[in-house]
Amino acid sequence: MTSPAIQQRCWNHQDREASCRCPRCGRSFCRECVTEHRSELLCATCLEAAAAERQSRRRVFRRFLPAAMALAGLALAWFVFYGAGQAFLESVARPEPTTWPDR
């Protein structure tokens, strides 16, 4: 006697056949219960966790953003004033143009 084929059922809908397995949690879901996220089919719970991870990374970046902007502003101001000072020194240090002798 042969054993019947084991059919996977959706974790959320027991009456539906599963079409894929979530790579993060390993549960089987039907087509309506998964969403594509960065070339992966994720369930709603894992999708929320992935969004929370991304938000936490953004928060870390946003914490350092004002300091980075201030540092970039100081560097830009230094380059501008340095260039202006060099141009001023170059214009002051120029030798006087020679004049033609009077005849």
C-alpha atoms as a printed R data frame, in Angstrom:
    type eleno elety resid chain resno      x       y       z
1   ATOM     1    CA   MET     A     1  0.000   0.000   0.000
2   ATOM     2    CA   THR     A     2  1.359   3.413  -0.935
3   ATOM     3    CA   SER     A     3  1.211   6.378   1.400
4   ATOM     4    CA   PRO     A     4 -0.806   9.386   0.306
5   ATOM     5    CA   ALA     A     5  1.131  12.493  -0.662
6   ATOM     6    CA   ILE     A     6  1.513  14.923   2.183
7   ATOM     7    CA   GLN     A     7 -0.023  18.251   1.286
8   ATOM     8    CA   GLN     A     8  1.102  21.381   3.052
9   ATOM     9    CA   ARG     A     9 -1.649  23.669   4.300
10  ATOM    10    CA   CYS     A    10 -1.523  27.427   4.823
11  ATOM    11    CA   TRP     A    11 -0.607  28.471   8.354
12  ATOM    12    CA   ASN     A    12 -3.442  31.058   8.405
13  ATOM    13    CA   HIS     A    13 -6.031  29.237   6.263
14  ATOM    14    CA   GLN     A    14 -6.231  25.515   6.999
15  ATOM    15    CA   ASP     A    15 -8.585  24.894   4.079
16  ATOM    16    CA   ARG     A    16 -6.104  26.226   1.481
17  ATOM    17    CA   GLU     A    17 -3.081  24.529   0.032
18  ATOM    18    CA   ALA     A    18  0.239  26.230   0.718
19  ATOM    19    CA   SER     A    19  2.104  27.637  -2.245
20  ATOM    20    CA   CYS     A    20  5.372  28.637  -0.615
21  ATOM    21    CA   ARG     A    21  7.351  28.592   2.592
22  ATOM    22    CA   CYS     A    22  8.560  31.765   4.321
23  ATOM    23    CA   PRO     A    23 12.380  31.697   4.351
24  ATOM    24    CA   ARG     A    24 12.604  33.435   7.731
25  ATOM    25    CA   CYS     A    25 10.139  31.536   9.908
26  ATOM    26    CA   GLY     A    26  9.827  28.344   7.846
27  ATOM    27    CA   ARG     A    27  6.021  28.226   7.895
28  ATOM    28    CA   SER     A    28  3.961  27.404   4.808
29  ATOM    29    CA   PHE     A    29  1.481  29.943   3.421
30  ATOM    30    CA   CYS     A    30 -0.963  30.340   0.554
31  ATOM    31    CA   ARG     A    31 -0.466  32.951  -2.163
32  ATOM    32    CA   GLU     A    32 -2.616  35.523  -0.399
33  ATOM    33    CA   CYS     A    33 -0.607  35.370   2.835
34  ATOM    34    CA   VAL     A    34  2.838  36.178   1.414
35  ATOM    35    CA   THR     A    35  4.344  39.344  -0.013
36  ATOM    36    CA   GLU     A    36  7.462  39.806  -2.094
37  ATOM    37    CA   HIS     A    37 10.128  41.815  -0.300
38  ATOM    38    CA   ARG     A    38 13.631  42.156  -1.783
39  ATOM    39    CA   SER     A    39 13.252  39.077  -3.973
40  ATOM    40    CA   GLU     A    40 11.871  36.951  -1.117
41  ATOM    41    CA   LEU     A    41  8.324  35.853  -0.382
42  ATOM    42    CA   LEU     A    42  7.719  36.749   3.276
43  ATOM    43    CA   CYS     A    43  4.727  36.271   5.541
44  ATOM    44    CA   ALA     A    44  3.134  39.292   7.230
45  ATOM    45    CA   THR     A    45  4.887  38.713  10.565
46  ATOM    46    CA   CYS     A    46  8.345  38.442   9.011
47  ATOM    47    CA   LEU     A    47  7.616  41.414   6.755
48  ATOM    48    CA   GLU     A    48  6.822  43.550   9.809
49  ATOM    49    CA   ALA     A    49 10.042  42.377  11.461
50  ATOM    50    CA   ALA     A    50 12.044  43.268   8.342
51  ATOM    51    CA   ALA     A    51 10.444  46.733   8.258
52  ATOM    52    CA   ALA     A    52 11.257  47.241  11.948
53  ATOM    53    CA   GLU     A    53 14.907  46.280  11.321
54  ATOM    54    CA   ARG     A    54 15.121  48.805   8.516
55  ATOM    55    CA   GLN     A    55 13.539  51.512  10.685
56  ATOM    56    CA   SER     A    56 16.058  50.850  13.463
57  ATOM    57    CA   ARG     A    57 18.929  51.258  10.983
58  ATOM    58    CA   ARG     A    58 17.419  54.555   9.807
59  ATOM    59    CA   ARG     A    59 17.188  55.783  13.388
60  ATOM    60    CA   VAL     A    60 20.899  55.185  13.928
61  ATOM    61    CA   PHE     A    61 21.692  57.086  10.725
62  ATOM    62    CA   ARG     A    62 19.389  59.949  11.700
63  ATOM    63    CA   ARG     A    63 21.079  60.243  15.080
64  ATOM    64    CA   PHE     A    64 24.431  61.050  13.441
65  ATOM    65    CA   LEU     A    65 23.034  63.116  10.582
66  ATOM    66    CA   PRO     A    66 23.097  66.540  12.362
67  ATOM    67    CA   ALA     A    67 26.713  66.069  13.442
68  ATOM    68    CA   ALA     A    68 27.727  64.998   9.932
69  ATOM    69    CA   MET     A    69 25.938  67.993   8.410
70  ATOM    70    CA   ALA     A    70 27.650  70.395  10.839
71  ATOM    71    CA   LEU     A    71 31.041  68.887  10.070
72  ATOM    72    CA   ALA     A    72 30.404  69.135   6.329
73  ATOM    73    CA   GLY     A    73 29.337  72.773   6.748
74  ATOM    74    CA   LEU     A    74 32.506  73.604   8.660
75  ATOM    75    CA   ALA     A    75 34.650  71.921   6.027
76  ATOM    76    CA   LEU     A    76 32.879  73.822   3.245
77  ATOM    77    CA   ALA     A    77 33.277  77.147   5.080
78  ATOM    78    CA   TRP     A    78 36.972  76.433   5.643
79  ATOM    79    CA   PHE     A    79 37.519  75.727   1.924
80  ATOM    80    CA   VAL     A    80 35.669  78.903   0.911
81  ATOM    81    CA   PHE     A    81 37.537  81.178   3.327
82  ATOM    82    CA   TYR     A    82 40.874  79.498   2.585
83  ATOM    83    CA   GLY     A    83 40.347  80.028  -1.147
84  ATOM    84    CA   ALA     A    84 39.309  83.643  -0.596
85  ATOM    85    CA   GLY     A    85 42.393  84.281   1.576
86  ATOM    86    CA   GLN     A    86 44.712  82.714  -0.978
87  ATOM    87    CA   ALA     A    87 43.175  84.814  -3.751
88  ATOM    88    CA   PHE     A    88 43.582  87.961  -1.644
89  ATOM    89    CA   LEU     A    89 47.231  87.180  -0.841
90  ATOM    90    CA   GLU     A    90 47.952  86.461  -4.486
91  ATOM    91    CA   SER     A    91 46.430  89.755  -5.597
92  ATOM    92    CA   VAL     A    92 48.399  91.747  -3.000
93  ATOM    93    CA   ALA     A    93 51.732  90.037  -3.673
94  ATOM    94    CA   ARG     A    94 51.703  90.627  -7.438
95  ATOM    95    CA   PRO     A    95 54.611  92.679  -8.748
96  ATOM    96    CA   GLU     A    96 53.755  95.997 -10.271
97  ATOM    97    CA   PRO     A    97 53.528  95.950 -14.034
98  ATOM    98    CA   THR     A    98 56.521  97.400 -15.821
99  ATOM    99    CA   THR     A    99 56.022 100.654 -17.680
100 ATOM   100    CA   TRP     A   100 57.588 101.647 -20.965
101 ATOM   101    CA   PRO     A   101 60.350 104.181 -20.620
102 ATOM   102    CA   ASP     A   102 59.434 107.656 -21.733
103 ATOM   103    CA   ARG     A   103 61.172 108.886 -24.864
